[in-house]
Amino acid sequence: MQKATNQRERTNVIQVSTRRDRRFFLYLSKVILKEFKSIELHALGEAISTGVNVAEQLSRLGYVTIQKIETLTFSSEQKGRDDRSFNRKKVKMIIVLQRANDFEKLMENFKPAPRN
């Protein structure tokens, strides 16, 4: 993980969630890749399919190369309705993407879709 030192701590890690669609994460990835040479997509549970879709589409369009895919399983303690604790297993995927050599050229031709 890389960090930049400015007013707001910028990082190359994107926490992929199911609250936003893949187009948001595609756009965000391109913006962060302008600043960093690599990005990490961290997806938890159901968001894994969105993270994989974003990585695959960025790679297919030539913006990045996939450097590493890592999966983790861990337990997290949660409380039930009757205040009893139980462990729940969660799955996390980390996808490391490296900026492609012709990224700058592709970004010159990139035009974001107009907002409605």
Phi and psi restraints in degrees (value plus and minus 20) as a CYANA .aco file:
   2 GLN   PHI    -130.0   -90.0
   2 GLN   PSI     126.7   166.7
   3 LYS   PHI    -148.4  -108.4
   3 LYS   PSI     124.5   164.5
   4 ALA   PHI    -123.1   -83.1
   4 ALA   PSI     129.1   169.1
   5 THR   PHI    -126.4   -86.4
   5 THR   PSI      83.2   123.2
   6 ASN   PHI    -168.8  -128.8
   6 ASN   PSI    -185.9  -145.9
   7 GLN   PHI     -74.9   -34.9
   7 GLN   PSI     -74.0   -34.0
   8 ARG   PHI    -118.8   -78.8
   8 ARG   PSI     110.7   150.7
   9 GLU   PHI     -86.3   -46.3
   9 GLU   PSI      91.0   131.0
  10 ARG   PHI    -114.2   -74.2
  10 ARG   PSI     123.1   163.1
  11 THR   PHI    -157.3  -117.3
  11 THR   PSI     141.9   181.9
  12 ASN   PHI    -115.9   -75.9
  12 ASN   PSI      -7.0    33.0
  13 VAL   PHI    -118.6   -78.6
  13 VAL   PSI     110.1   150.1
  14 ILE   PHI    -133.6   -93.6
  14 ILE   PSI     102.1   142.1
  15 GLN   PHI    -107.5   -67.5
  15 GLN   PSI      81.4   121.4
  16 VAL   PHI     -96.9   -56.9
  16 VAL   PSI     114.6   154.6
  17 SER   PHI    -153.8  -113.8
  17 SER   PSI     153.1   193.1
  18 THR   PHI    -110.2   -70.2
  18 THR   PSI     -21.8    18.2
  19 ARG   PHI     -95.9   -55.9
  19 ARG   PSI     -42.4    -2.4
  20 ARG   PHI    -141.8  -101.8
  20 ARG   PSI     137.0   177.0
  21 ASP   PHI    -106.0   -66.0
  21 ASP   PSI     151.3   191.3
  22 ARG   PHI     -84.6   -44.6
  22 ARG   PSI     -49.0    -9.0
  23 ARG   PHI     -80.9   -40.9
  23 ARG   PSI     -57.6   -17.6
  24 PHE   PHI     -81.6   -41.6
  24 PHE   PSI     -66.0   -26.0
  25 PHE   PHI     -90.7   -50.7
  25 PHE   PSI     -50.1   -10.1
  26 LEU   PHI     -83.4   -43.4
  26 LEU   PSI     -68.2   -28.2
  27 TYR   PHI     -83.3   -43.3
  27 TYR   PSI     -66.0   -26.0
  28 LEU   PHI     -81.2   -41.2
  28 LEU   PSI     -60.2   -20.2
  29 SER   PHI     -81.1   -41.1
  29 SER   PSI     -63.1   -23.1
  30 LYS   PHI     -84.7   -44.7
  30 LYS   PSI     -60.5   -20.5
  31 VAL   PHI     -84.5   -44.5
  31 VAL   PSI     -64.8   -24.8
  32 ILE   PHI     -90.1   -50.1
  32 ILE   PSI     -53.3   -13.3
  33 LEU   PHI     -86.4   -46.4
  33 LEU   PSI     -42.2    -2.2
  34 LYS   PHI     -84.3   -44.3
  34 LYS   PSI     -52.6   -12.6
  35 GLU   PHI    -113.3   -73.3
  35 GLU   PSI     -56.5   -16.5
  36 PHE   PHI    -136.5   -96.5
  36 PHE   PSI     133.4   173.4
  37 LYS   PHI     -99.5   -59.5
  37 LYS   PSI     -38.7     1.3
  38 SER   PHI    -163.9  -123.9
  38 SER   PSI     138.2   178.2
  39 ILE   PHI    -153.7  -113.7
  39 ILE   PSI     139.1   179.1
  40 GLU   PHI    -142.3  -102.3
  40 GLU   PSI     105.4   145.4
  41 LEU   PHI    -117.8   -77.8
  41 LEU   PSI      97.9   137.9
  42 HIS   PHI    -127.7   -87.7
  42 HIS   PSI      98.9   138.9
  43 ALA   PHI    -146.5  -106.5
  43 ALA   PSI     118.1   158.1
  44 LEU   PHI    -140.4  -100.4
  44 LEU   PSI     109.9   149.9
  45 GLY   PHI      42.2    82.2
  45 GLY   PSI    -143.6  -103.6
  46 GLU   PHI     -87.2   -47.2
  46 GLU   PSI     -37.9     2.1
  47 ALA   PHI     -96.8   -56.8
  47 ALA   PSI     -28.0    12.0
  48 ILE   PHI     -79.5   -39.5
  48 ILE   PSI     -61.3   -21.3
  49 SER   PHI     -83.4   -43.4
  49 SER   PSI     -56.1   -16.1
  50 THR   PHI     -86.5   -46.5
  50 THR   PSI     -63.7   -23.7
  51 GLY   PHI     -81.5   -41.5
  51 GLY   PSI     -63.2   -23.2
  52 VAL   PHI     -85.2   -45.2
  52 VAL   PSI     -61.0   -21.0
  53 ASN   PHI     -82.3   -42.3
  53 ASN   PSI     -63.2   -23.2
  54 VAL   PHI     -83.5   -43.5
  54 VAL   PSI     -67.1   -27.1
  55 ALA   PHI     -82.0   -42.0
  55 ALA   PSI     -63.5   -23.5
  56 GLU   PHI     -85.3   -45.3
  56 GLU   PSI     -62.4   -22.4
  57 GLN   PHI     -89.1   -49.1
  57 GLN   PSI     -61.0   -21.0
  58 LEU   PHI     -82.4   -42.4
  58 LEU   PSI     -58.8   -18.8
  59 SER   PHI     -88.6   -48.6
  59 SER   PSI     -64.0   -24.0
  60 ARG   PHI     -84.0   -44.0
  60 ARG   PSI     -54.9   -14.9
  61 LEU   PHI    -100.9   -60.9
  61 LEU   PSI     -26.2    13.8
  62 GLY   PHI      70.0   110.0
  62 GLY   PSI     -11.7    28.3
  63 TYR   PHI     -96.2   -56.2
  63 TYR   PSI     -52.2   -12.2
  64 VAL   PHI    -160.7  -120.7
  64 VAL   PSI     147.1   187.1
  65 THR   PHI    -140.5  -100.5
  65 THR   PSI     122.4   162.4
  66 ILE   PHI    -101.1   -61.1
  66 ILE   PSI      99.4   139.4
  67 GLN   PHI    -111.6   -71.6
  67 GLN   PSI     -60.8   -20.8
  68 LYS   PHI    -178.1  -138.1
  68 LYS   PSI     121.6   161.6
  69 ILE   PHI    -146.3  -106.3
  69 ILE   PSI     106.1   146.1
  70 GLU   PHI    -149.9  -109.9
  70 GLU   PSI     117.3   157.3
  71 THR   PHI    -139.0   -99.0
  71 THR   PSI     124.7   164.7
  72 LEU   PHI    -153.1  -113.1
  72 LEU   PSI     126.0   166.0
  73 THR   PHI    -144.5  -104.5
  73 THR   PSI     109.7   149.7
  74 PHE   PHI    -163.1  -123.1
  74 PHE   PSI     140.9   180.9
  75 SER   PHI    -122.0   -82.0
  75 SER   PSI     120.7   160.7
  76 SER   PHI    -148.2  -108.2
  76 SER   PSI     118.7   158.7
  77 GLU   PHI    -104.8   -64.8
  77 GLU   PSI     110.6   150.6
  78 GLN   PHI    -151.3  -111.3
  78 GLN   PSI     136.4   176.4
  79 LYS   PHI    -122.6   -82.6
  79 LYS   PSI     117.2   157.2
  80 GLY   PHI    -104.7   -64.7
  80 GLY   PSI    -194.4  -154.4
  81 ARG   PHI     -85.4   -45.4
  81 ARG   PSI     -50.9   -10.9
  82 ASP   PHI    -116.2   -76.2
  82 ASP   PSI       4.2    44.2
  83 ASP   PHI      43.1    83.1
  83 ASP   PSI      -3.5    36.5
  84 ARG   PHI    -108.3   -68.3
  84 ARG   PSI     119.8   159.8
  85 SER   PHI    -107.3   -67.3
  85 SER   PSI     125.5   165.5
  86 PHE   PHI    -166.7  -126.7
  86 PHE   PSI     132.9   172.9
  87 ASN   PHI    -111.7   -71.7
  87 ASN   PSI     117.1   157.1
  88 ARG   PHI    -144.7  -104.7
  88 ARG   PSI     109.8   149.8
  89 LYS   PHI    -101.5   -61.5
  89 LYS   PSI     117.6   157.6
  90 LYS   PHI    -147.9  -107.9
  90 LYS   PSI     129.9   169.9
  91 VAL   PHI    -133.4   -93.4
  91 VAL   PSI     116.7   156.7
  92 LYS   PHI    -150.7  -110.7
  92 LYS   PSI     120.7   160.7
  93 MET   PHI    -142.9  -102.9
  93 MET   PSI     114.4   154.4
  94 ILE   PHI    -138.2   -98.2
  94 ILE   PSI     103.5   143.5
  95 ILE   PHI    -137.4   -97.4
  95 ILE   PSI     101.2   141.2
  96 VAL   PHI    -119.5   -79.5
  96 VAL   PSI     104.3   144.3
  97 LEU   PHI    -137.2   -97.2
  97 LEU   PSI     113.7   153.7
  98 GLN   PHI    -124.6   -84.6
  98 GLN   PSI     115.7   155.7
  99 ARG   PHI     -81.9   -41.9
  99 ARG   PSI     114.6   154.6
 100 ALA   PHI     -95.1   -55.1
 100 ALA   PSI     141.2   181.2
 101 ASN   PHI     -82.4   -42.4
 101 ASN   PSI     -57.3   -17.3
 102 ASP   PHI    -117.9   -77.9
 102 ASP   PSI       7.4    47.4
 103 PHE   PHI     -79.9   -39.9
 103 PHE   PSI     -66.8   -26.8
 104 GLU   PHI     -80.1   -40.1
 104 GLU   PSI     -62.4   -22.4
 105 LYS   PHI     -83.8   -43.8
 105 LYS   PSI     -63.1   -23.1
 106 LEU   PHI     -84.8   -44.8
 106 LEU   PSI     -57.3   -17.3
 107 MET   PHI     -90.2   -50.2
 107 MET   PSI     -48.6    -8.6
 108 GLU   PHI     -83.9   -43.9
 108 GLU   PSI     -55.3   -15.3
 109 ASN   PHI    -106.4   -66.4
 109 ASN   PSI     -29.7    10.3
 110 PHE   PHI     -96.4   -56.4
 110 PHE   PSI     108.0   148.0
 111 LYS   PHI    -146.5  -106.5
 111 LYS   PSI      97.2   137.2
 112 PRO   PHI     -83.2   -43.2
 112 PRO   PSI     128.9   168.9
 113 ALA   PHI     -86.3   -46.3
 113 ALA   PSI     122.1   162.1
 114 PRO   PHI     -86.6   -46.6
 114 PRO   PSI     126.3   166.3
 115 ARG   PHI    -102.2   -62.2
 115 ARG   PSI     126.2   166.2
